[in-house]
Amino acid sequence: MAVSEEPTHDCSDETSNNKPVNTTEQDVTPSPTALSRVNSFLRNTTGHDVRCFASFDAFVQRCMYRPVDGAALAVARALFGLAMLIDIPEERGGGDLDLRWGEPRDCRFPLIHSMEPLSLPRMGIIYGLMWTGAAGIMLGYRFRLSAALFTATYWYVFLLDKSAWNNHSYLYGLLGTIFLFTDAPRCWSIDAWQDPPPDQTVPFWNYFILKFQFFVLYFVAGLKKLCREWLSGYAMTNLSYHWVFFPFRAVLGAKLTDLLIVHWFGCLFDTTVVFFLIYGSTRRLATLFASAFHLMNSRLFYIGMFPWVCLSQLPLYYSFSWPRKLLPSGVSKTVLNNEHIQEGDDCSQEVKEKNKRSRNRRRRKWSMCAMLAYCLLQLFLPYSHFLTQGYNNWTNGLYGYSWDMMVHAWDTIMIGIRVVDRENPDRVHYVEPFAFTDNDRWTKHADMAVQFARCIERNIHREAPAAHRPNVSIYFDIWCSMNGRFQQRIFDPNVDILKAAWSPVEPVQWVLPLLHQFNGLRDTLIRRKTDEVLGWSNHSDVLFIADFPGLTLRNFVGEDLYNVSLTVLQGTVRYEASPDEDGTKSASVILQTGQSTSLPAGIFHAVETIGPEPSCYMYTYVNRTKELEATRNGEEVKQQPAMLPLGEEFLHRWENFVRFGQHVGNSLLYELYGVPMPRRLKELVADD
């Protein structure tokens, strides 16, 4: 490829629309040709012209390494570091280090199955180093070391537990990695104050890669929403009843607000907002919509600093020098040396110097190759699930790196964990689902189910005498619903998970398929029956079940329920009742579509799907306990949460920060002087 002899940049600064200020007449062709129109569009939207794309060398030297003001990047760096200082004690679990990492029997779900967390004191030191790195990023102090410290410790904690993954946690790790390689400390940092650089410029690619990452965040999230599940309004039902949607609900009503504002506009916003932010004429309006969107999300969901991180990066789409306009008069606003702002002899001198620095030119090209490879990887990963089929279930891949935010709403009603002694199959024990973990993310993913089963086996062996360690089988019977469907099993309940085959690249055979044939009933039968049953009283309810041929649901009707009935909606089932789970069963009853039977309270029963087709049925019941409480105390008035509980949120974060500081301090005392480290017990910590 020929090497361009043009200057390494076009010797221009940025205006609020990212237009070069010093543009010679020869750069713009006055004739109304297609090339001139493309050139004009590129200048208006990106600040570059077609010469940047004449060759790869021109793309690297004229475009990506064009020096621009580093002021906006410095503000983005400081705000990101500040957000991480708040996030680490809160959403990273720093305030609850002892609860999250202190119990050796707790089950972990690392991406690499052989990974193990360090001891609690050393995990405290890891968190302390992470927080120190975030502080260094914010202040720009020893920036490379600080960013490397934050990035390394953050990814280590992130990879230790897949059950805590979400898209914005993944985003923070990516942003930390990106900042590590930028020249963000060249402006307004302790490093720049102690060792002032020749100028406060950074290569344009520093801005490009950050804006590209947010483009992927928004645009791919929008593409993921272009599916029937989202556009039909199944994912985020009843969200319109939150107070932030009151103006829309007053005009459109709740159902249309859910469909048009939450789902349709949410999809439209994600797919288009970055394009409107890039284009100068629509930038301010897009900023208004984006700000409202993220502020609403901060009230709707418990997603930590994610809305604030997105808000802090919106100014990246404005002038590179916008923060300097906020400086008081009299403060020096000089950014570039003369060689960066003149087109005459100084630029010619720079060209001569550039030609002598072939090694630097090659380094820049390789850097751009790495950056472009990263961009392609970010576009590929959200759609890479055909390679990692072992992580697929009813959805594709692990939740956390695909940008499929809020597309799938899960509801889990039953988690059965059955431990059977292989040498004596009559010895059966049941494990409390939350005995060794504090969330149920593992119930939706086969790889985590395998990890959880092995963890249970490990804990059983740990508590048993070494000479009498039992040889056990573990079976999971997990019922869940996705996006308002029938409750159904996700794993085959007859498969011993300890012996089950699992590979990250092969489909999991013991994950049961989603019963798509019942999807159409969500808008008709399920909605109609739900409205009918809930209309009986304030304490009546309905539960919809679907099951596979040959499988049996074993259930128990509590003493506090009455008027319990089982109604078959489609298919054929066999119903049997028994005083206890393993007791003698009564005569079976065959129920077909439309038939129902009453269920006595206080006994077990079994519902087996017979015939060649899956069945679906529903339980209807009234809760006597809640009914009596309402009669005795009057109908309970549901207390509405505060609209803006800013004081409570600040107090909660302050308490997390104080506990975090105590945990890190205790960790250091233990490692340095052997001082015992106090630890709370989960059983004694009241839920907030």
N, C-alpha and C positions, 0 to 999 in steps of 0.2 A: 504494500500500500504506500502510495506516495506521501511524503511528509509535507504538510502545508507550511508555507513560508510566511503565513500571516501571523500577526501578534498573538500571543497566548491568550489575549482577551480583547474585547472591543473597547477598552478604555472608557467604560461607562459606569455610572452610578444608577441607583434605582429610585424611581419616584414611587408615589403611593400605588401606582398601577404596575410597578415593576418594569417601567420603560426606561431604556438608557437615556440619559440626559444629553450626552454629547454624541450626536449621530450625524455623520457627514452626509451630504446630499447624495453621494454615490452609493450609500447603503440602501436607499429606497428608490426603486424604479418608478417614476411618475406615471408611466403608461399603465392603463387599466388592464394589465394582463393577469392571467391566473396566478403566475408566480408572484407578482406584486401583491395580489390580494392575500395569498398564503403568507407572504412575508409580513404584511401588515397585521394579519391575525396572530401570527406567532409573537410579534412584538407586543401586541396588546395583552396577550394571555400569559406569555412566559418571559418577556423581556429579551428574547433571543431572535435571531433571524435565520434564514435558510442556510447561511454560510456555516452555521454550527453543525449542519447535518450533511455537509459536502463530503466528508470522510470521517473515519473513526478518529483520526488525529485531530481534526477540527472539532469534533464532538467533545473530545477530552480537553483540549487546550482552550478552545474559545468558549465552550459552554460549561462543562462541569468544573473546570479549574479557574473559571473567571472570578477574580477577587471581588467580593461584595462585603458590605458592612456586616460586622458580626454582632451588632447590638441586639437585634431581635433574637438571634440564637442564644445570646447570653441570658436574656430574660427567660426563654424557654428552658434553658438548662437550670436556672435557679428555681423556677417554679416546679419543675419535675423533681428536683432534689427535695424541695420542701414537701411536696406531696408524698414522697417516699418516706420521709421522716415521720409523717403522720400514719402512713399505711403500715409500716413495719410493726409498731406496737398493737395495731388494730387488726387488720385483715390478714396479715402474715402470722398472727397468733403470738406476737411478742409479749403481750400482756398476760397471756395464759400459757406461757412456756411450760410451767410445771404440769398443767393438765394435758397439754398436747404431746409432750415428749418425755414426761416423767414416769409413766407407768410402763414397765418392761413387758407386760402382758398384752398391751394394746397392739392391735393389728395395723400394719402399715401397708401402703399400696404404692411402692416405688415403681417408676417406669422400668428400670432395670431390676429384675426380681432379686438379684443378689445384693442390692444396695441395702445398707442398714444405717439407721441414724446413729450418731455419736451419743455418748452418755449425756444426761440432762445438763450437767455443768458445761460441757464442751459445746452443746447446742446453744446454751446461753451465750458463750463467747462468740459463736458463729453469728448469732443475731446481733451482738454488740458490734462486731466488725461490719456487718451489713449496714447498720445504722450509722456508723462512723463514715463508711463510704458514701452513703446518701448525703451526709452533712458536708463532706468534701466536694461532692458534685454541686450542691447548692451554693457553697461559698467559692467554688473554683480554687480550692487549695490542694496542691499536689494532685492535680486533676486526674492524670493518667492512673496513678496509684489508687486514688479514691474510687474512680469509676471501675477499675479492674477488681477492687475489693468488693464493691457492691455487686457487680455482675456475677462474679464467681460464687459468692455466698448465696445470692438470690437464686441462681439456677440450681445450686445444690439443694436448697430447701424446697424449691419448686419440684424437682425431680423425685424427691423423697416421698411424695404423697399425691398420687393421681386423683384421689377422692376429693382433694381440695382445689382441683384445677377449675379455672373458668377463663373466659376469653380475655378479660382485662388483666388478670394476673400474668397471663402469657404476654400481653402487650407490654407490661412494665419491664419484663425481662428483655424484650426486643429493644425497647427504647433505651434501657441502660446499656445494652451492647452497642447500639448505634452511637450514643453519646461518647462512648469510650474511644471511638475512632475519629471523632470530629475535632475541630479546633475551637470548641465552645469556650475554653478559658482565655482566649486571646482578648476578650473584652469584658470589663467589669468583673474581675475576679481577683482573688488574693495573689494568684500566680502572676497575673499581668501587673499588679501593683508592685510586687517584689522584683520582678524581672520584666520590665516593659518590653513588649514586642516592637518591631519596627513600625507596624501599623496595626489597626484593629480590624483587619479584613480576614475573611475566611473563604475557602473555595465554595463556589455555588453548590457543589454536590452536598455539602453539609445540610443545606436547606432542602435540597431535592429528596434526599433519602428519608428525612423525617416526614415530609409531606407525602411521599409515596407510601410510607407505612400507614399513615392515617387514611390515605386513599384506599388501600387494601382493607383496612378496618371497616370503613363505611360501605364501599362499593360491593365487596364480597358479601358483607352482611345483608345488603339489599338483594343481591342475586340469590342468596340462600332463602330469602323470604318469597321469592317468585315460585311458590309451590302452592298446591291446593290447600294444604294444611293451614298455611298462614293466610292466604287470600280469602279463604272461606270463613275465617274468624274463629278457628278452633283453639289457637295457641294461647291467647291471652283473654279468656272469657271473664266478664264481670269487672274488668279493670276500670271501666268507665265510671264506676261508683266512687272512685277516689275523688277527693275534693278538687284536684288539679284539673279534672275534666268537667267541672260543673258548668262552665259557660257553653261547652259543646253539648252536654247532656240536656241543658235547658232548652236548646233549640232542636236537637236531633233526636233526643231520647237515648236511653241507655244502650239498646241493641245497635242502633245505627252508629252511635259513638264508638262502640267496640269495633264494629266492622270498618267504618270509613276513616275514623281518626286514628285509632290504635293500629289497625292492621294495614289498611290501604295507604294511608298517609305515611305510616312508619316505613313501609317498603319504598314508597316514592322518595321519601327524605333520604334514606340510606343510599339509594342508587344514584341520586343526582346532586347531593349537597356539595361534594367536592368540586364538581364541574362548575357550579355556581360560585364557589369560593375562589376558584382560579380566575374566572373571568371578572375583570375589573368593574364592569357595569352592574353586575349582580352581587358583588362581594358583600356589600353592607347588608343587603336584605338577607342573604344567606347566613351571614353572621348572626343576625337577629333571630332567625329560625333555629339555627344550631344552638345558640345560647339558651333559648326557651326550651328546646328539646332536652338538653343536658340538665338544666335546672329542674325540669319536671321529673326526669329520671332519678335525680337525687332525692326526690320526695317519694317516688313510687316504689323504689327497690332499695334493698340493702346491698349496695355494690361499692361501698367504701369510697375511695378517692377517684374512681373511674370518671364520673362526670366532670370533676374538677381538673383532672389531667387533660381531658379532651378540651375543656374550656381554655386551659392555659396554653394550648398549642394552636388555637384559632388565629392569634396574631401572626403566625408564621406566613399566612397568606397575604399579609399586607407588606408595606415597604420594609426593606431590610433595616432601614434607619428610623423606623417609627418611634422607638423609645427615646431617641435624641430630641424629638420634638417636645417631649415632656420635661426636658432639663431646663432649669431656670436660666434666664438670660445671663450672659457673662461666663457661662461654663463652656469650655472648649468643646466644639463638636467636630473637630477634624478627625477624619477617618483614614484617608488615603494619603500617601505621599504623592508628590507631583507626578511621579512616574506612572501612577495609576489613574490619573485623571486627564492627562494630556495625550494628544494624538500625534504630536510632532516628533522632535529628535529623541525625547526620552523613550517613547515607544519604540523607535528604531533601535535605540541602544538596548532596550529590553529584548528585542528580537535577536540581536547579535549575541546577547548573553544566553538567550534561550538555546540557540543553536549549539552553544558550547556545552550545554548540560544534557547530553543525550541520556546519561544514566538516570537523571531525574525524570526525563520524558518517558523512559521505559517503565520506571516505577509508577508514574501516573497511569500509564496504560494498564498495567497489571492491577492497580488499585481499582480502576474503572471496570475491568473484567470481573473482579471479585464482587464489586457492588452490583453489577448487572446480574451476576449469578445469584446473588442474594435476592434481588427483585424477582427473578424467575422462580426461585424457590418459594417465595412468599405467595406467588400466584398459583403454584403447583400444589403446595401442601393442603389447602382446603379441599382439593379434589383428588387427593392421593389415596383414597380409601380402598381403591381396587388393589393396591399393593399390600395394605395392612388389614386384610380381611378378618384376622383374628380379633380385632378390636371392634368389629361391626356387630350391632345387634339389631334392634328395630330401627335404629338410626345408624349413620355411618361414622365410625371412628370414635375416639375419645372426645368428650366435651372439653374444649379448652383451646384448640388451635385452628378450628374450622370456621370461626366467625359466624356460626349458626346460633346467634344469640336470641334467646326467648322463643325459638321456633317450636320447641317441644316442651310441653308441660306434662310432668309425670305425677301420678297419684298412686301411692303404694298402700294397700290396705292390709296385707298379711305377709309376714316373713316367717316361714317355718324352717327351722334348722334341726334336722334329725340326725343324731349320732347313734350308730348301731355297732355293737361289738361283733366283729366278724366271726369270732370263735363261739359266741353264744348269741345268735341273732335275736333271741327273746329279750335281751338286755338293750333297751332303747332309752335314750335320754334326749331331751330337748334343750337347746341353748337359747338364752335370751338374746335377741338380735342385736341389742346395743351393749352387750356385755364387754366387748373388746373394741368397739369403735363408736364414734359419736355421730355418724351420718350413715345414710343408706345408699350412697352413690354406688357402692359395690354391687347392689342388687340389680343394676341395669347393665353390667359389663362382665362378660365371661372371664376376662383375664383377672379382674379383681375378685371375682367369685372364687377362682382357683387359689389366689393368694389368701383370701379369707379362710377357706377350708384348711389350707396348710397351716395357717396361724392357729386355728382352733386345735388341730391335731398337735401342734407344738406345745400349746398350753396344757393340753391333757397329759402329754408325756412329762411335762415339767412338774406337774403336781402329783403324778403317780410314782410309786417306788420304782427304782431303776430295774429291779428284777421282775416287775409285774406291769410293765407298760402295755396297755391294751392295744390291740390291732383293730382299728375302727374304720368304718365307712361313714361318709358324711353326705347327706342329701339335702338339697335346698328346694323348698316349695314356696315360690315367691309369686304373688299376685299383684299386678300393677296395671295401670291404665295410662295411655298416652293420648293427649289432646281430646279428652272426653269420650274415648271409646269404652267398650265393655272392659271390665276387669278380667284379665286372663293371665295364665302362667307365662313366664318368660324363659324359664329353664325346665328341662325335662326332670320331673321329680323322682324318676326311677334310676337316674344316673348317679353313680358314686363320683362326686366331684374330685376326690383324691386320686381316682384312677382315670378321670376323664382326660381325653387328649385335647391339648390346646397348643396352637402355634400362632405367632403373630402374623403369618402370611397365609394361613389356611382358614377357610370358613369353619365356624364352630358348629359341629353337628348337633350338639345338645341344647342349642338355643332354639326355642320354639318360634315358629314364624308368627308374624302379626296376622290376626284373622281379618283380612281385608274385606271378606264377604259381608261383614256386619257394619262396615263403615257408613253405609247409607242410612242406617237406622239412627244415627246421631241426630239428624235434623227432623226425624219423624217420630218414631216410636219412643226413643229415649226422652226426647224433649216433652212429648205429650204425657207419657207416664209420670215423668218427674213432676210436672205441673199438677197432675191429678193427685198424686200421693202427698205432695207437700201441702196441698190444699185441705187435707183432712184435719190437720191441727198444726200447731207450732212445733210439735215434737215428733211428728211422723217423718219417716225417711225411706229411701229406696236405694237398693244396691244392685247394679247390673253385672252379671257374670257371663263369660263365654268360656267354653272348654272344648278340649279335643276328644275325639272318639277313643274309648278305652281308658280314659283317665277319670279319677274320682276325687271330688272335693269333700274333705272331712271337715265339718264345721261344728261349732257349739253355739247354741242359742242361750244368751245370758238370762239370768233371773229377772233382770230389770227391763226386759222387753216383753211386750204382749201384742196380740193381734198380728202375729208373725205368719206370713204366708210365703209359699214358694210357687211361682208361676212360670211355666215354660213358654218362652216367646218363639223359639224355633228349635226344631230337632226333637229328640227323644231322650229321656233320662230315666234312671232307676233310683228311687228314693228309699232309703232304709234308715231307721232310727234305732238307737241303742242307749242304755243308761250311761255307759262310759265309752271311751274311745275304742277299747279292746274288748268290750263286753258282747253279750249275745245280742244279735240284731233282730229286730222285729221283721215281720213279713214285708217284703219289698213291694213297692207300688210303682207301676210304670206310668209315666206322665208324658204326654205328647203335646204338640203345639196348641196353646190356648188353655191347657188344663192347669189346675193349681191344687194345692193342698195346704192345710194349716200345719204349723210346726209348734209342738209344745216347747215351753221354755225349760231350761235347766238340763237338757240332755244333748248328747251328740247325735249327729246324723251324717249320712253319706249320700252324695249325689253323683251318680256315675253316668257319664254320657255313653249311650249305646247307639248302635247303628253306624253307618258309614260316614255320616256327616257331623261336623261340630254342632254343638248346641249352644243356645243362649237362654238365660232365664234371669229372673229377678226376685230378690227378697224385698218384701215390704214389712214395715214394723213401726211400732210406737214405743218411745222410750219412757217407761213409767217413772223412773227416777227423776228425770228432768221435768216431767209433768207434775209430780208431787211437789217438787221444789217451787215450781211456778205457782201452784195452788196455795202453798203455804206462805210464800213470801211475796206473791204478786208477780206479774210478768217482769222479768228482769229487764231493766233498761240498759241496753248495750252502750257502754261509754265510748264515745267517739275519741279517737286519738287526737292529740293536738295537731293543728295544721302545720305549725312551724316550731317543733320542739328543739329549737336551737340551743337553749340552755341545757336541756337534758343530754343532747348529743355532745356538747362541749364537755360536760361533766363526765360522761362516759369515756370520752377519748382521753381526758386528763387522768382518770383512774387507770385506764390501760397503760398510759405512759408512765405513771408512777410505779405500777406493778412491774412494768418492763424494766425500768431502771433498777428496781430491787432485784429482779431475777438476774440481770447481767452482773450487778455488784456481788450478789451471792455466788454466782458462778466463778467470778474471779477470786473471791475469798476461798472458795473450795479448792480451786486449782493451785493457788499460791500457798495457802496456809492450812489446807485440810479442814477448814471450818465447815461443819455439817450444813447442808443446804436444805432449808425448809421447803416442804411441798404440800400443797393442798390435795385433798382427795375429791374426785369427781362426785362421789356420793354425797359429800357434805357441802358442795357448792350449789347454792340455789340458782335456778334458772332465772335469767333476767326477764 
